[in-house]
Amino acid sequence: MPTYEYKCEKCGKIFEEFHSITAEPVKKCKFCSGKVRRLISPGAGFILKGNGFYATDYRKPDYKRQAQKEAAGTCPAGKKSSCANCPNSGK
């Protein structure tokens, strides 16, 4: 259920109400019973937590071994001509 912001036209206070999309909007201020209007708000931020949101979460298990071999200066494929940027490619 979304949170809606309302502003009272009489007292000027801004308040939030938590109700369903299909519910009737608030019509009276909860502070002074004046007329309110619903404000357009940006909404909540989108937060990603936990596993499954990064490309590294789906890498093959041998990825770390290959990265260590590359860092050590050996070609992960074991062939000198297969890697363009490999230090052992002879280029």
C-alpha positions in Angstrom: 0.0 0.0 0.0 1.4 3.4 -0.9 1.9 6.4 1.4 0.2 9.6 0.2 1.1 13.2 1.2 -1.6 15.8 1.8 -1.4 19.5 2.4 -4.1 21.4 4.3 -5.3 24.6 2.5 -6.4 26.1 5.8 -3.4 25.5 8.2 -0.8 24.6 5.7 0.4 21.5 7.5 1.7 18.6 5.4 1.0 15.1 6.6 1.2 11.5 5.3 -1.5 8.9 5.1 -1.0 5.2 4.4 -3.9 3.6 2.5 -4.7 1.5 -0.6 -4.8 2.8 -4.1 -8.5 2.1 -4.3 -9.4 3.9 -1.0 -11.0 7.3 -1.1 -8.5 10.1 -0.7 -8.5 12.1 2.6 -10.7 15.2 2.4 -10.2 16.8 5.8 -7.1 17.8 7.7 -6.5 15.7 10.7 -5.3 18.8 12.6 -7.9 21.5 11.9 -10.5 19.7 9.7 -9.7 22.1 6.8 -9.8 21.0 3.2 -6.7 19.1 2.0 -5.2 18.3 -1.4 -3.1 15.4 -2.3 0.5 16.2 -3.3 2.6 14.6 -6.0 5.5 12.9 -4.2 8.5 11.2 -5.6 7.8 7.9 -3.8 10.1 5.6 -2.0 13.7 4.9 -3.1 14.4 1.6 -4.8 16.8 -0.4 -2.6 18.5 -3.7 -3.6 19.8 -5.8 -0.8 21.1 -9.4 -0.7 22.4 -11.7 -3.4 21.4 -11.8 -7.0 21.8 -8.2 -8.0 25.3 -8.1 -9.4 27.0 -9.8 -12.4 29.5 -11.3 -10.1 26.8 -13.3 -8.3 26.3 -15.4 -11.4 29.9 -16.0 -12.5 31.2 -19.5 -13.0 33.0 -21.1 -10.1 36.3 -21.2 -12.0 36.2 -17.4 -12.6 38.4 -16.6 -9.6 41.0 -19.2 -10.7 41.2 -17.7 -14.1 41.5 -14.2 -12.7 44.3 -15.3 -10.4 46.1 -16.9 -13.4 45.8 -13.7 -15.4 47.1 -11.7 -12.5 50.0 -14.1 -12.1 50.9 -13.6 -15.8 49.8 -17.0 -17.2 47.2 -17.4 -19.9 43.9 -18.9 -18.5 43.4 -20.9 -21.7 46.9 -22.4 -21.5 47.7 -21.2 -25.0 50.0 -18.3 -25.8 48.1 -17.2 -28.9 44.6 -17.2 -27.6 44.7 -14.1 -25.4 45.1 -10.7 -27.1 46.0 -8.9 -23.9 47.8 -11.8 -22.2 51.4 -11.0 -21.3 52.4 -14.5 -22.6 50.8 -14.0 -26.1 54.1 -13.0 -27.6 52.9 -9.6 -28.7 
